[in-house]
Amino acid sequence: MRFQILTPMGTALLVASAVFSLGAAAQPAHLTVAMYGGNWGDAFRNCVAEPFTKATGIVVAPEIGTSTTTLAKLEQQKADPSIDVAWLDGGISELAYQAGVVDNLDVRAIPNLANVLPQAIYRDGNTNYAVGTGYYSLGLTYNTKVVKPAPTSWKDLWKSQYAGAVAVPSPANSSGVPFVIFMAHVWGMDSKNLAPVYAKLASLDSPMFFDSSGVATNAYQSGEAVIGAHFSVGAWDLIDKGAPIGFVVPKEGAWATDARLHLVKGSPNKAAAEKFINTALTREAAVCLATKLYLGPAVKGVKLPDDVTRKLPWGVGGSVDNLTLYDWKSVNARRAEITDAWNRQVVH
């Protein structure tokens, strides 16, 4: 039996099963991959899991959940993990590394790491603990039938005509903690003292502090929310489906992060897990994810149609260098503080 793999330069090679690390005798029947739900999960399956299964015969069993839920599972399973590979958002990724639940990504086992933008490989010393598979941003999403004219500022969330129909992320969502810090920038407040920000958020007439992007998508789709924060991926998915939704980057800007892949430490299927990650870092996978989710590619040299390019988080002619990316170590250092204050002062 022969398998086709890609070298770092994208050249196809045929390797006999006798020398392939996933020979028939060692090959697992399935691989468990933690991923997000909704259109994210659909894209991850179509762009990465299905090509991986086609090449190896290994069935991918998705473990659906938010990044925070997945991290909790990894910590609970630390002694005997059932998850082999995990997609986690920026910020939660660093927490997973600190918790000791993710393994080093070895370029010898994952040669397509050489195809990835340097800033999308996350290192601590000699350890590559994560690799980005695409960038996305958090901007303003609104119902085009209700919100006229289109919003231009984050401060528009506080307009009286939108009372009771505003959606913003909670700290349970990976965007929630940085959202609070970002609001200090929006209101010109000192980010070292967030008490005025909590007061502003507490005054926001919002029926929904969403824990997952899927919940936010449902709220915009049903009309429960007519304006608020949402990831570019979720907003463009609704727009493409014909929903009366708009997405803008407000004048105060928007921040961005990425969806990262991790090898779970102690995975019983390490060789297969490494091949899965390698599959996710091909140009074909990057084009597929950009087309389906409008994720800004983390793989070098990806060519995309104009209609896809204009919906990427950095826009036409831009690149990852145009994104505002957080220092997640600084954000995470305040995660417990902000979550506690949110619970006491915002949603008490």
N, C-alpha and C positions, 0 to 999 in steps of 0.2 A: 504494500500500500504506500502511496506517495502523498505528500502534503505540500501545499504551496505556501511560502512565507515571503515576507518583504524585508529586504535589507534596509539600512538607514537611508539609502539613496532611492528606495522605492523599486528596486529591481527584483523581479520575481525569481525565486530559486525553488527547485524541486529537491526535497530531502527525503531519502528513504526512511521508512519507519524504523529500520534497524538502528539508525543513529539519532532519530528524533527523540527528544526527551520525554515526549508523551507517547511512548510506544504502547501497543495494544495491552500489554500485560499491566502497565502502570496507570493507564488512562482511567480517570474516574468517570462514573456514569453521568454525574451532574456537577455543576458548580453553582454555589449560592452567592448571588450578587445583590447587595443592598443598593437600592436606587429610589428615586422619587417616584411619585405616582402621576396620574394624569397624562398630559401630552409629553411631559418629560420622560416618563417611563416608556411610553410608546416609542419615542425617538431613540432612547437608549437600547431598547430591544431591536428595533429595525436597523439601526446604524452600527451597532456593536455586537449585541448578543447573537443575532441571526447569522451574520458573517462568521462569527467565532464558531458557532455550532456547525455551520456548513463546512468549515475547514477542518474541524477536529472531531465532530460527532458527539461532542459533549453538550448535553442539554443545560441551559442556563435557567436556574430557578430564581426568580426575582423575589427579593425581600423588600416590600414596599414600605416606605416611611419617610418622615422628615429627617433632616440631618441630626437634630437633637435626639430624636427617637432612636436612630441607628447608633449613635454614640452610646446611649444608655444600654442598648443591647450588647454592644461590643465590650463594654465594661462588665456587664453581668456574665458574659461568656468568656471572659479573659482566660480562664484556666482550660477551657475546652470549647473553642469557637466553632460555631456552625456556619458562620458567614465567612466567605473566602475573599471577597473583594467588596469594597464599599465606596460609593460616591458620597462625598460630603462637601458642604459649602465651605468657602473660606471662613476662617474664624473657628468653626467647629473642627476643621481639619487640624488646626494647631492644638486644640484641646485633646483631640484623639492622640496626637503624638505625645503630648505631655502625660496622658494617661497610660502610655506604653502599650497601646492596642494595635498599632500599625507597624509594619516591617519596612526594612530598607528596600528601595527599588533599585535593583542591580542592573546597570546598563548591559552587562553581559547576557543577562536573561531577558531583558527588555530592550533590544537594540533600537527600537523606534524612539526611545528617549532622545536620541541624537537628532530627531526631526523637530523637537519641541523648542519653542521660544525659551531662552534662558530664564526669563522671569516667571515662567509657568512651571518650573521645576523647583519644588520647595525643599530646602536643605537645612540641616542643622549639623554643622561640622561635616563629616563624611557621609552622613545619612541623608538619602533622598526619601523623605517620608510621604510625599504626595506629588502628583502631577496634574496640571490643569487640562481639562478637555474642552474648555470654551468659556468665554466671558459673557456676562450679562449685567444689566444695570437696573436700579430701582428709580422709577420716575413717576410722574403723575398720570393716572389713568382716569378717564371720565366718560360719561354717557353723552354722546354728541347730540342727542335729541333734547336733553335736559340742561346741559351745561353750555350756555352760549353767552358771550363768545368763549372760545377755548381758554382754559386757564393758562396763566403765564408764570404763576408764583406758587410756592408751597403754602404761602399765607392764605391763598384762596380757599384752603380747606376750612378756614374759620369763618367764611362768609355765611351769613344767617340763612340764605336761601338753600343751603345744603345741609342744614341742621337735621340730624337723624339719619343721614344717608352717606356718611363718610366712613371709609375703611382705612385703617393703618395697621402695621404689623405689631404684634406683641413680642416681648422678649423670648417667648417660646419659639418664634420664628427666627431663622438665622439672621434676618435683616433687622430684627427688632431693636437690639442693643445699639448697633451703629446708627439706626434711624434716630434714636434719642440724641446721640452725640451730634448727628448731622443737623438736627433741629436747632441746636445751639448756634450753629453757623448761620442758619436761615434767619434767626431772630437777632443775630448780632450779640449773642450772650457769651459769657465766659464758660467754656466747656469744662473748666475745673469745678465750677459751681453750677450744677444742673437743676437746682431747686426751682428757678424761674421757668425752666423748660417743662418740668413736671406740672407746674401750675398751668401753663399754657395747654398742655396735653389733657389735663383734667378738665379744662374748660371746653374742650372740643366735644361737640355733640355727636358722638360716634356710637352706633349700635354694634360696631364690630371691631375688635382688636384681634385680627386673624393670626392663627398659629401656623397655618400652612398656605402656600400659594394656591393650592386647589380650592380651599375655602374662599379665598379672595376672588378667584375666577368665578366661582358659583354666585357670589354676591353681586358682582358686576353684571353677570349674565341674567340674573333674575330681576335686577333692578333694585335689590335691597340696598346696594351701594351705588351712588351715581358719580362719586368722585373719591379719590384717595390715592394711596401709594400702591404700586404693584410692580412686579418684575416685568421687564421688557418682554421676556419670553411669553408670559401669560397674557399680556395685553395684545401682542401681535397675533397670538393664536386665536383670540376672540375676534380680532379685526378680520383675519383671513377667513373666518367662518361666517362672516357677514353680520356680526353683531354691531350695533351702533356705538362703537367704542373708539376713543382716540387715545393716543399716548404721546406725551411731550416731556422733554427735558426742561424743567423750569429755569427761569433766569438765574436762580441761585445755584443751579447745577444739580447733578445727580451723582451718586457714587456707584461704583461697580465692584463686582467680585467674580469668582469663577466656580465652576463645578469641578471638583477634583476627585481623582481616583486614588485609592489606597489599597495596598496589599495587607490583609489582616494578619497580624502576628500570630503564629501558631496554626495557620491554615493547614489542614491535612492534605490539601490539593494545591500546594504552592506552585508547582510547575505549570499546572493548568491556569492558575490565577495569574501568573506572570504573562502567559500567552494571551489571556483575555485583555490585560492592560496593554500589551503590545498591539493587539488588534484595534483598540480604541485610539491609538496614536498614529494611525495611518492617515494619509491625505484623504482617502476615500471616506473614512469615518468622519473626519473633520468637515468635509463638504456636506455630508449627509446631515450632521448635527446643525450646521449653519443653515441649511435649507429648511429643516424641519422646526428648529427652535430659534433660529437667528442668533446662535451663540457665536461670538467673535472667536475665530479659530486660534487655538494655541499652537497649532502645527504650522511650521514654516511653509511658504510657497504655495498656499492654497488659493486657487482661482475660483471666483464666484460670479454668478450673474448679477447684473446691476440691480435687479429688483430685490435680491437678497442682500446685497451690499448696503443698500440704503437703510435697511432695517437692523443692521448690526449695531451694537452698543456704541461704537465710535463713529458711525456714519460713513458716508462716501468720502474716500480719500484719507480716512483716519486709520489709526492703529491702536494697539494696546497702550502706546505712549500717551494717547489723548484721554485715557481713563483716569478717574480719581479713585485710587485704590487705597484701602486702609492698612495701617500698621496693626495687624490683628493682635499682636502681643500686647499692645497698649490697650486695645479695645477689650480683650479678654481679661486684662487685669482689673477692669471695672465691671465685668459682667455680673458678678454676684451683687455688687453695690447697686447697680442700675435696676436689676430685676427686683430686688427687695424694695427699692424706692418706688418703682412702678406699681407694685402690688399695694403698697401703703398709700401712695399719694395720687395715683392716676385712676386705678380701678377699685379703690377701697369700697 
